[in-house]
Amino acid sequence: MSIGNMTTVAGPAAGTAERPVFDDRADVRVRTRRRRAAGSAARTAIQAVLIVVWCLLPAYWMLVTGFRRTDTTYETTLWPTHPTFQNYVTAFNPAQNQLGRALVNSLAIGVIVTVIALIVGISAAYCLARLQFPGKGLIMGAVLGASMFPGVALLTPLFSLFTQVGWQGTYQALIIPYIAGALPLTVYTLNSFFREMPWELEEAARIDGCTSAQAFRIVILPLAAPAVFTTAILAFIASWNEFLLASVLSSGATQTVTVAIGNFTGSQPHEIPYAATMAAGTVVTIPLIILVLIFQRRIVAGLTAGGVKG
């Protein structure tokens, strides 16, 4: 009886002694996973900070230099010791520079190029995605090839052509090449979106009595709004930042902001106005930053639209 009691007592005691061993192992595994997750999060945060600093440091230095005086342009302090707005006054001084006129030119050219590229690009992308006809793959290959063609190779032929027809130094001499450069981006981006769109929606609209044009305008186009909006912003930014063609095909009355900043002159002969150039660069960059920050959700939605099937 006593032996049975001892066995009965010893059984639970042994089981109780084994449980903490397994609990400790589970706790170790949990703590290890937590340490790994914390280490991974820390590495990700450090990498993100480094990338942000690497990308924003030039923009910050441009902003700071724009507020420095001319005699302190080459200071290496993180903020201007004697801040001044004189560089911005110099940048917009029509007697020295033509930044104000160039801003208007760039805005007008960018809007015209974006609108025409969207009208033509949406139609072309929709046809390439919806219709079946021989040579469709060849056309898409030509579109991609045109986007990779170097602009410097077209500079001399365009200059010769526009000089012969009397367009050199006019707005159309910039608008037409810019449209040609924006169309491949527009067609390729929107084509990838239209291909992933469920065509049953268009067929349902046709059954309800809509024509092909009405189905596209009422059903397809609203669904494609994020991609269209993203493409419009990218086309406008590309037109706004273009320098190579504008430096040769524009004149004093039609020059864009990139050319105007490149032609900045100082108050003294052979003086390079770095501070005024930085101030003008800040003025030109801020509208694009504001535009992207305001519509960043639409841009991300448009870039990811059509990237996943279903």
Beta strands, then each sheet from edge to edge (+ up, - down):
end
